[in-house]
Amino acid sequence: MPTIAVSAPQEEIDAVSWDFEENLKRLEEIYESFLEILRTTTLETLKQRAAAAYGEARGGSHLLAYHQAAHLALHCGQIRTNRNLYRKTCGEPARFRPENPSYPS
């Protein structure tokens, strides 16, 4: 989706909890809200929102469900990476690290 990348204010960054369970619960709440909005949106309104968000790039093959699933999967990958990095900075072994014989430990 086209966007202008801007830095988030430090206060907003600092306001995010380090509690994984709390953050997961919040993500579930936000996702449920998204689904509820989607359930109550007409097809015409959805087409208008897609046109506003994607412009000419939206094309006939763009599927909202696929985009949303891919978007959520990318966030899960970010969370996994951040958790691994945090564990390593605390002297703990990284989780979800496949053994790679071509890259020695």
N, CA, C and O atoms as CSV, one atom per row, in Angstrom:
chain,resi,resn,atom,element,x,y,z
A,1,MET,N,N,0.848,-1.166,0.000
A,1,MET,CA,C,0.000,0.000,0.000
A,1,MET,C,C,0.898,1.235,0.000
A,1,MET,O,O,1.832,1.310,0.798
A,2,PRO,N,N,0.637,2.193,-0.869
A,2,PRO,CA,C,1.491,3.389,-0.879
A,2,PRO,C,C,1.397,4.125,0.462
A,2,PRO,O,O,0.320,4.263,1.041
A,3,THR,N,N,2.523,4.579,0.922
A,3,THR,CA,C,2.543,5.309,2.186
A,3,THR,C,C,3.761,6.205,2.230
A,3,THR,O,O,4.710,6.022,1.468
A,4,ILE,N,N,3.730,7.155,3.108
A,4,ILE,CA,C,4.889,8.002,3.338
A,4,ILE,C,C,5.514,7.523,4.637
A,4,ILE,O,O,4.881,7.567,5.691
A,5,ALA,N,N,6.742,7.073,4.560
A,5,ALA,CA,C,7.413,6.564,5.753
A,5,ALA,C,C,7.885,7.738,6.605
A,5,ALA,O,O,8.653,8.587,6.152
A,6,VAL,N,N,7.420,7.767,7.822
A,6,VAL,CA,C,7.849,8.799,8.760
A,6,VAL,C,C,8.225,8.115,10.072
A,6,VAL,O,O,7.715,7.044,10.398
A,7,SER,N,N,9.106,8.739,10.800
A,7,SER,CA,C,9.511,8.203,12.088
A,7,SER,C,C,8.377,8.347,13.084
A,7,SER,O,O,7.689,9.368,13.120
A,8,ALA,N,N,8.190,7.311,13.892
A,8,ALA,CA,C,7.179,7.382,14.951
A,8,ALA,C,C,7.753,8.187,16.109
A,8,ALA,O,O,8.944,8.090,16.404
A,9,PRO,N,N,6.912,8.982,16.766
A,9,PRO,CA,C,7.391,9.716,17.938
A,9,PRO,C,C,7.889,8.740,19.016
A,9,PRO,O,O,7.284,7.690,19.228
A,10,GLN,N,N,8.966,9.079,19.679
A,10,GLN,CA,C,9.558,8.217,20.693
A,10,GLN,C,C,8.558,7.865,21.796
A,10,GLN,O,O,8.608,6.767,22.350
A,11,GLU,N,N,7.649,8.792,22.118
A,11,GLU,CA,C,6.651,8.518,23.155
A,11,GLU,C,C,5.767,7.337,22.759
A,11,GLU,O,O,5.416,6.512,23.602
A,12,GLU,N,N,5.409,7.256,21.480
A,12,GLU,CA,C,4.588,6.141,21.009
A,12,GLU,C,C,5.364,4.840,21.073
A,12,GLU,O,O,4.809,3.802,21.434
A,13,ILE,N,N,6.623,4.885,20.729
A,13,ILE,CA,C,7.465,3.686,20.782
A,13,ILE,C,C,7.614,3.224,22.231
A,13,ILE,O,O,7.478,2.036,22.525
A,14,ASP,N,N,7.890,4.153,23.119
A,14,ASP,CA,C,8.073,3.811,24.532
A,14,ASP,C,C,6.790,3.311,25.188
A,14,ASP,O,O,6.840,2.600,26.192
A,15,ALA,N,N,5.640,3.680,24.624
A,15,ALA,CA,C,4.356,3.281,25.211
A,15,ALA,C,C,4.021,1.816,24.945
A,15,ALA,O,O,3.127,1.264,25.586
A,16,VAL,N,N,4.727,1.175,24.006
A,16,VAL,CA,C,4.452,-0.226,23.691
A,16,VAL,C,C,5.064,-1.107,24.769
A,16,VAL,O,O,6.245,-0.999,25.099
A,17,SER,N,N,4.227,-1.975,25.300
A,17,SER,CA,C,4.657,-2.878,26.368
A,17,SER,C,C,5.637,-3.917,25.834
A,17,SER,O,O,5.606,-4.262,24.653
A,18,TRP,N,N,6.509,-4.414,26.713
A,18,TRP,CA,C,7.417,-5.502,26.373
A,18,TRP,C,C,6.778,-6.854,26.665
A,18,TRP,O,O,7.390,-7.896,26.429
A,19,ASP,N,N,5.559,-6.842,27.173
A,19,ASP,CA,C,4.850,-8.063,27.542
A,19,ASP,C,C,4.255,-8.705,26.286
A,19,ASP,O,O,3.322,-8.169,25.688
A,20,PHE,N,N,4.802,-9.852,25.896
A,20,PHE,CA,C,4.381,-10.512,24.666
A,20,PHE,C,C,2.898,-10.873,24.710
A,20,PHE,O,O,2.173,-10.626,23.746
A,21,GLU,N,N,2.442,-11.452,25.814
A,21,GLU,CA,C,1.041,-11.867,25.915
A,21,GLU,C,C,0.101,-10.664,25.795
A,21,GLU,O,O,-0.942,-10.746,25.146
A,22,GLU,N,N,0.472,-9.565,26.416
A,22,GLU,CA,C,-0.333,-8.337,26.324
A,22,GLU,C,C,-0.392,-7.841,24.883
A,22,GLU,O,O,-1.458,-7.462,24.397
A,23,ASN,N,N,0.750,-7.843,24.201
A,23,ASN,CA,C,0.799,-7.380,22.815
A,23,ASN,C,C,0.014,-8.310,21.892
A,23,ASN,O,O,-0.656,-7.845,20.970
A,24,LEU,N,N,0.090,-9.611,22.132
A,24,LEU,CA,C,-0.660,-10.566,21.325
A,24,LEU,C,C,-2.158,-10.355,21.518
A,24,LEU,O,O,-2.925,-10.394,20.556
A,25,LYS,N,N,-2.566,-10.132,22.756
A,25,LYS,CA,C,-3.979,-9.874,23.039
A,25,LYS,C,C,-4.441,-8.612,22.305
A,25,LYS,O,O,-5.537,-8.591,21.743
A,26,ARG,N,N,-3.623,-7.571,22.307
A,26,ARG,CA,C,-3.971,-6.319,21.623
A,26,ARG,C,C,-4.064,-6.535,20.113
A,26,ARG,O,O,-4.961,-6.000,19.462
A,27,LEU,N,N,-3.141,-7.316,19.560
A,27,LEU,CA,C,-3.192,-7.624,18.135
A,27,LEU,C,C,-4.488,-8.357,17.796
A,27,LEU,O,O,-5.126,-8.059,16.786
A,28,GLU,N,N,-4.874,-9.311,18.636
A,28,GLU,CA,C,-6.123,-10.040,18.406
A,28,GLU,C,C,-7.325,-9.096,18.453
A,28,GLU,O,O,-8.248,-9.232,17.649
A,29,GLU,N,N,-7.323,-8.143,19.385
A,29,GLU,CA,C,-8.416,-7.173,19.480
A,29,GLU,C,C,-8.498,-6.317,18.218
A,29,GLU,O,O,-9.582,-6.094,17.678
A,30,ILE,N,N,-7.360,-5.846,17.760
A,30,ILE,CA,C,-7.325,-5.004,16.562
A,30,ILE,C,C,-7.776,-5.805,15.347
A,30,ILE,O,O,-8.513,-5.292,14.504
A,31,TYR,N,N,-7.343,-7.049,15.253
A,31,TYR,CA,C,-7.718,-7.895,14.117
A,31,TYR,C,C,-9.210,-8.192,14.129
A,31,TYR,O,O,-9.855,-8.176,13.081
A,32,GLU,N,N,-9.761,-8.463,15.305
A,32,GLU,CA,C,-11.206,-8.679,15.418
A,32,GLU,C,C,-11.974,-7.437,14.981
A,32,GLU,O,O,-13.006,-7.541,14.316
A,33,SER,N,N,-11.473,-6.266,15.353
A,33,SER,CA,C,-12.100,-5.012,14.945
A,33,SER,C,C,-12.065,-4.868,13.421
A,33,SER,O,O,-13.052,-4.463,12.807
A,34,PHE,N,N,-10.925,-5.202,12.818
A,34,PHE,CA,C,-10.797,-5.171,11.358
A,34,PHE,C,C,-11.824,-6.093,10.712
A,34,PHE,O,O,-12.493,-5.715,9.750
A,35,LEU,N,N,-11.942,-7.311,11.250
A,35,LEU,CA,C,-12.892,-8.265,10.679
A,35,LEU,C,C,-14.332,-7.784,10.813
A,35,LEU,O,O,-15.136,-7.978,9.902
A,36,GLU,N,N,-14.664,-7.160,11.934
A,36,GLU,CA,C,-16.018,-6.643,12.130
A,36,GLU,C,C,-16.327,-5.527,11.128
A,36,GLU,O,O,-17.419,-5.474,10.563
A,37,ILE,N,N,-15.360,-4.644,10.919
A,37,ILE,CA,C,-15.545,-3.584,9.924
A,37,ILE,C,C,-15.728,-4.201,8.540
A,37,ILE,O,O,-16.577,-3.762,7.764
A,38,LEU,N,N,-14.931,-5.215,8.240
A,38,LEU,CA,C,-15.025,-5.886,6.944
A,38,LEU,C,C,-16.391,-6.553,6.766
A,38,LEU,O,O,-16.977,-6.495,5.685
A,39,ARG,N,N,-16.896,-7.185,7.830
A,39,ARG,CA,C,-18.204,-7.856,7.766
A,39,ARG,C,C,-19.342,-6.881,7.454
A,39,ARG,O,O,-20.308,-7.244,6.782
A,40,THR,N,N,-19.227,-5.665,7.935
A,40,THR,CA,C,-20.315,-4.688,7.778
A,40,THR,C,C,-20.109,-3.746,6.596
A,40,THR,O,O,-20.909,-2.833,6.390
A,41,THR,N,N,-19.061,-3.949,5.828
A,41,THR,CA,C,-18.761,-3.089,4.680
A,41,THR,C,C,-19.395,-3.665,3.421
A,41,THR,O,O,-19.317,-4.868,3.173
A,42,THR,N,N,-20.014,-2.812,2.637
A,42,THR,CA,C,-20.587,-3.266,1.364
A,42,THR,C,C,-19.467,-3.460,0.344
A,42,THR,O,O,-18.375,-2.910,0.484
A,43,LEU,N,N,-19.760,-4.243,-0.670
A,43,LEU,CA,C,-18.781,-4.486,-1.726
A,43,LEU,C,C,-18.402,-3.178,-2.422
A,43,LEU,O,O,-17.237,-2.965,-2.758
A,44,GLU,N,N,-19.377,-2.313,-2.634
A,44,GLU,CA,C,-19.096,-1.029,-3.285
A,44,GLU,C,C,-18.153,-0.168,-2.439
A,44,GLU,O,O,-17.219,0.434,-2.967
A,45,THR,N,N,-18.396,-0.111,-1.136
A,45,THR,CA,C,-17.519,0.656,-0.245
A,45,THR,C,C,-16.120,0.056,-0.239
A,45,THR,O,O,-15.127,0.782,-0.237
A,46,LEU,N,N,-16.045,-1.267,-0.235
A,46,LEU,CA,C,-14.744,-1.937,-0.257
A,46,LEU,C,C,-13.981,-1.600,-1.537
A,46,LEU,O,O,-12.772,-1.367,-1.498
A,47,LYS,N,N,-14.678,-1.575,-2.662
A,47,LYS,CA,C,-14.040,-1.202,-3.938
A,47,LYS,C,C,-13.533,0.237,-3.884
A,47,LYS,O,O,-12.439,0.526,-4.369
A,48,GLN,N,N,-14.321,1.143,-3.299
A,48,GLN,CA,C,-13.901,2.540,-3.192
A,48,GLN,C,C,-12.667,2.671,-2.303
A,48,GLN,O,O,-11.739,3.409,-2.632
A,49,ARG,N,N,-12.655,1.960,-1.184
A,49,ARG,CA,C,-11.490,2.006,-0.285
A,49,ARG,C,C,-10.253,1.427,-0.940
A,49,ARG,O,O,-9.151,1.946,-0.764
A,50,ALA,N,N,-10.434,0.336,-1.709
A,50,ALA,CA,C,-9.301,-0.262,-2.419
A,50,ALA,C,C,-8.754,0.715,-3.458
A,50,ALA,O,O,-7.540,0.844,-3.614
A,51,ALA,N,N,-9.649,1.401,-4.169
A,51,ALA,CA,C,-9.214,2.376,-5.173
A,51,ALA,C,C,-8.448,3.520,-4.513
A,51,ALA,O,O,-7.437,3.979,-5.045
A,52,ALA,N,N,-8.924,3.980,-3.360
A,52,ALA,CA,C,-8.241,5.063,-2.651
A,52,ALA,C,C,-6.883,4.620,-2.129
A,52,ALA,O,O,-5.925,5.393,-2.149
A,53,ALA,N,N,-6.797,3.377,-1.660
A,53,ALA,CA,C,-5.550,2.893,-1.068
A,53,ALA,C,C,-4.524,2.481,-2.110
A,53,ALA,O,O,-3.336,2.766,-1.956
A,54,TYR,N,N,-4.972,1.809,-3.174
A,54,TYR,CA,C,-4.042,1.224,-4.138
A,54,TYR,C,C,-3.960,1.962,-5.459
A,54,TYR,O,O,-3.014,1.757,-6.220
A,55,GLY,N,N,-4.931,2.817,-5.747
A,55,GLY,CA,C,-4.921,3.535,-7.021
A,55,GLY,C,C,-4.905,2.583,-8.192
A,55,GLY,O,O,-5.617,1.578,-8.199
A,56,GLU,N,N,-4.095,2.898,-9.182
A,56,GLU,CA,C,-4.014,2.084,-10.394
A,56,GLU,C,C,-3.389,0.720,-10.131
A,56,GLU,O,O,-3.576,-0.201,-10.927
A,57,ALA,N,N,-2.662,0.570,-9.052
A,57,ALA,CA,C,-1.954,-0.684,-8.769
A,57,ALA,C,C,-2.877,-1.793,-8.292
A,57,ALA,O,O,-2.449,-2.942,-8.182
A,58,ARG,N,N,-4.134,-1.475,-8.006
A,58,ARG,CA,C,-4.990,-2.489,-7.386
A,58,ARG,C,C,-5.333,-3.629,-8.320
A,58,ARG,O,O,-5.413,-4.768,-7.858
A,59,GLY,N,N,-5.539,-3.398,-9.591
A,59,GLY,CA,C,-5.776,-4.461,-10.564
A,59,GLY,C,C,-6.893,-5.416,-10.163
A,59,GLY,O,O,-7.332,-5.413,-9.014
A,60,GLY,N,N,-7.349,-6.227,-11.102
A,60,GLY,CA,C,-8.439,-7.155,-10.841
A,60,GLY,C,C,-8.024,-8.363,-10.031
A,60,GLY,O,O,-8.880,-9.027,-9.444
A,61,SER,N,N,-6.748,-8.668,-9.979
A,61,SER,CA,C,-6.310,-9.891,-9.312
A,61,SER,C,C,-5.981,-9.669,-7.835
A,61,SER,O,O,-5.660,-10.620,-7.123
A,62,HIS,N,N,-6.057,-8.439,-7.379
A,62,HIS,CA,C,-5.723,-8.180,-5.973
A,62,HIS,C,C,-6.831,-8.709,-5.077
A,62,HIS,O,O,-7.991,-8.324,-5.227
A,63,LEU,N,N,-6.487,-9.574,-4.162
A,63,LEU,CA,C,-7.459,-10.157,-3.250
A,63,LEU,C,C,-7.185,-9.667,-1.840
A,63,LEU,O,O,-6.082,-9.833,-1.318
A,64,LEU,N,N,-8.192,-9.063,-1.228
A,64,LEU,CA,C,-8.029,-8.515,0.113
A,64,LEU,C,C,-7.605,-9.581,1.116
A,64,LEU,O,O,-6.719,-9.342,1.937
A,65,ALA,N,N,-8.228,-10.750,1.055
A,65,ALA,CA,C,-7.908,-11.814,2.014
A,65,ALA,C,C,-6.441,-12.219,1.899
A,65,ALA,O,O,-5.770,-12.416,2.912
A,66,TYR,N,N,-5.943,-12.343,0.673
A,66,TYR,CA,C,-4.540,-12.702,0.477
A,66,TYR,C,C,-3.627,-11.607,1.015
A,66,TYR,O,O,-2.644,-11.894,1.698
A,67,HIS,N,N,-3.944,-10.370,0.712
A,67,HIS,CA,C,-3.128,-9.246,1.179
A,67,HIS,C,C,-3.093,-9.213,2.712
A,67,HIS,O,O,-2.032,-9.032,3.310
A,68,GLN,N,N,-4.245,-9.388,3.333
A,68,GLN,CA,C,-4.305,-9.330,4.796
A,68,GLN,C,C,-3.516,-10.472,5.428
A,68,GLN,O,O,-2.802,-10.270,6.410
A,69,ALA,N,N,-3.646,-11.661,4.868
A,69,ALA,CA,C,-2.907,-12.809,5.402
A,69,ALA,C,C,-1.397,-12.600,5.255
A,69,ALA,O,O,-0.634,-12.887,6.178
A,70,ALA,N,N,-0.976,-12.104,4.106
A,70,ALA,CA,C,0.449,-11.846,3.887
A,70,ALA,C,C,0.951,-10.752,4.829
A,70,ALA,O,O,2.050,-10.855,5.373
A,71,HIS,N,N,0.155,-9.718,5.018
A,71,HIS,CA,C,0.524,-8.610,5.904
A,71,HIS,C,C,0.703,-9.109,7.342
A,71,HIS,O,O,1.683,-8.775,8.006
A,72,LEU,N,N,-0.244,-9.901,7.805
A,72,LEU,CA,C,-0.164,-10.433,9.160
A,72,LEU,C,C,1.025,-11.386,9.308
A,72,LEU,O,O,1.702,-11.381,10.336
A,73,ALA,N,N,1.276,-12.200,8.285
A,73,ALA,CA,C,2.417,-13.120,8.330
A,73,ALA,C,C,3.737,-12.351,8.420
A,73,ALA,O,O,4.654,-12.772,9.124
A,74,LEU,N,N,3.832,-11.233,7.714
A,74,LEU,CA,C,5.054,-10.426,7.783
A,74,LEU,C,C,5.253,-9.853,9.186
A,74,LEU,O,O,6.377,-9.815,9.688
A,75,HIS,N,N,4.173,-9.410,9.816
A,75,HIS,CA,C,4.287,-8.911,11.183
A,75,HIS,C,C,4.727,-10.035,12.128
A,75,HIS,O,O,5.538,-9.815,13.027
A,76,CYS,N,N,4.191,-11.228,11.920
A,76,CYS,CA,C,4.613,-12.361,12.759
A,76,CYS,C,C,6.111,-12.626,12.586
A,76,CYS,O,O,6.806,-12.934,13.554
A,77,GLY,N,N,6.600,-12.506,11.361
A,77,GLY,CA,C,8.037,-12.671,11.119
A,77,GLY,C,C,8.854,-11.598,11.821
A,77,GLY,O,O,9.928,-11.882,12.350
A,78,GLN,N,N,8.350,-10.362,11.829
A,78,GLN,CA,C,9.040,-9.292,12.546
A,78,GLN,C,C,9.100,-9.585,14.044
A,78,GLN,O,O,10.136,-9.405,14.682
A,79,ILE,N,N,7.979,-10.035,14.589
A,79,ILE,CA,C,7.927,-10.351,16.013
A,79,ILE,C,C,8.917,-11.466,16.337
A,79,ILE,O,O,9.644,-11.390,17.327
A,80,ARG,N,N,8.941,-12.485,15.510
A,80,ARG,CA,C,9.846,-13.621,15.729
A,80,ARG,C,C,11.308,-13.162,15.691
A,80,ARG,O,O,12.112,-13.556,16.535
A,81,THR,N,N,11.634,-12.342,14.721
A,81,THR,CA,C,12.994,-11.823,14.607
A,81,THR,C,C,13.360,-10.977,15.821
A,81,THR,O,O,14.436,-11.140,16.396
A,82,ASN,N,N,12.469,-10.081,16.206
A,82,ASN,CA,C,12.744,-9.223,17.369
A,82,ASN,C,C,12.909,-10.031,18.647
A,82,ASN,O,O,13.773,-9.722,19.468
A,83,ARG,N,N,12.093,-11.055,18.823
A,83,ARG,CA,C,12.222,-11.900,20.017
A,83,ARG,C,C,13.569,-12.616,20.019
A,83,ARG,O,O,14.216,-12.719,21.061
A,84,ASN,N,N,13.994,-13.111,18.856
A,84,ASN,CA,C,15.302,-13.765,18.765
A,84,ASN,C,C,16.425,-12.793,19.114
A,84,ASN,O,O,17.326,-13.124,19.884
A,85,LEU,N,N,16.365,-11.598,18.546
A,85,LEU,CA,C,17.406,-10.603,18.819
A,85,LEU,C,C,17.432,-10.222,20.296
A,85,LEU,O,O,18.503,-10.076,20.884
A,86,TYR,N,N,16.265,-10.064,20.886
A,86,TYR,CA,C,16.184,-9.711,22.305
A,86,TYR,C,C,16.795,-10.820,23.155
A,86,TYR,O,O,17.567,-10.544,24.073
A,87,ARG,N,N,16.456,-12.066,22.856
A,87,ARG,CA,C,17.015,-13.200,23.618
A,87,ARG,C,C,18.537,-13.205,23.512
A,87,ARG,O,O,19.232,-13.415,24.506
A,88,LYS,N,N,19.045,-12.977,22.320
A,88,LYS,CA,C,20.501,-12.991,22.132
A,88,LYS,C,C,21.176,-11.865,22.917
A,88,LYS,O,O,22.261,-12.062,23.466
A,89,THR,N,N,20.550,-10.693,22.977
A,89,THR,CA,C,21.150,-9.587,23.727
A,89,THR,C,C,21.129,-9.852,25.229
A,89,THR,O,O,21.893,-9.246,25.980
A,90,CYS,N,N,20.252,-10.759,25.667
A,90,CYS,CA,C,20.179,-11.134,27.090
A,90,CYS,C,C,21.028,-12.362,27.391
A,90,CYS,O,O,20.970,-12.908,28.493
A,91,GLY,N,N,21.821,-12.796,26.406
A,91,GLY,CA,C,22.697,-13.936,26.611
A,91,GLY,C,C,22.005,-15.283,26.484
A,91,GLY,O,O,22.595,-16.308,26.825
A,92,GLU,N,N,20.786,-15.309,26.007
A,92,GLU,CA,C,20.053,-16.564,25.825
A,92,GLU,C,C,20.210,-17.023,24.386
A,92,GLU,O,O,20.435,-16.204,23.495
A,93,PRO,N,N,20.093,-18.329,24.147
A,93,PRO,CA,C,20.177,-18.796,22.761
A,93,PRO,C,C,18.950,-18.361,21.972
A,93,PRO,O,O,17.845,-18.274,22.508
A,94,ALA,N,N,19.163,-18.093,20.705
A,94,ALA,CA,C,18.044,-17.702,19.840
A,94,ALA,C,C,17.129,-18.897,19.629
A,94,ALA,O,O,17.586,-20.036,19.534
A,95,ARG,N,N,15.848,-18.627,19.559
A,95,ARG,CA,C,14.879,-19.677,19.231
A,95,ARG,C,C,14.660,-19.656,17.726
A,95,ARG,O,O,14.985,-18.672,17.063
A,96,PHE,N,N,14.125,-20.710,17.200
A,96,PHE,CA,C,13.750,-20.784,15.786
A,96,PHE,C,C,14.940,-20.541,14.862
A,96,PHE,O,O,14.806,-19.914,13.811
A,97,ARG,N,N,16.094,-21.040,15.263
A,97,ARG,CA,C,17.285,-20.864,14.432
A,97,ARG,C,C,17.652,-22.203,13.823
A,97,ARG,O,O,18.145,-23.090,14.520
A,98,PRO,N,N,17.417,-22.355,12.543
A,98,PRO,CA,C,17.752,-23.642,11.931
A,98,PRO,C,C,19.264,-23.842,11.872
A,98,PRO,O,O,20.024,-22.885,11.724
A,99,GLU,N,N,19.679,-25.076,11.986
A,99,GLU,CA,C,21.103,-25.384,11.852
A,99,GLU,C,C,21.477,-25.245,10.373
A,99,GLU,O,O,20.788,-25.749,9.487
A,100,ASN,N,N,22.575,-24.555,10.143
A,100,ASN,CA,C,23.024,-24.319,8.779
A,100,ASN,C,C,24.491,-24.699,8.696
A,100,ASN,O,O,25.346,-23.948,9.166
A,101,PRO,N,N,24.805,-25.854,8.106
A,101,PRO,CA,C,26.203,-26.299,8.056
A,101,PRO,C,C,27.114,-25.379,7.259
A,101,PRO,O,O,28.331,-25.408,7.443
A,102,SER,N,N,26.544,-24.563,6.376
A,102,SER,CA,C,27.376,-23.650,5.581
A,102,SER,C,C,27.663,-22.343,6.325
A,102,SER,O,O,28.437,-21.513,5.849
A,103,TYR,N,N,27.035,-22.161,7.499
A,103,TYR,CA,C,27.261,-20.965,8.285
A,103,TYR,C,C,27.567,-21.391,9.721
A,103,TYR,O,O,26.649,-21.621,10.508
A,104,PRO,N,N,28.850,-21.497,10.064
A,104,PRO,CA,C,29.205,-22.016,11.387
A,104,PRO,C,C,28.727,-21.094,12.523
A,104,PRO,O,O,28.616,-19.879,12.359
A,105,SER,N,N,28.455,-21.705,13.654
A,105,SER,CA,C,28.001,-20.949,14.827
A,105,SER,C,C,29.116,-20.092,15.380
A,105,SER,O,O,28.920,-19.385,16.369
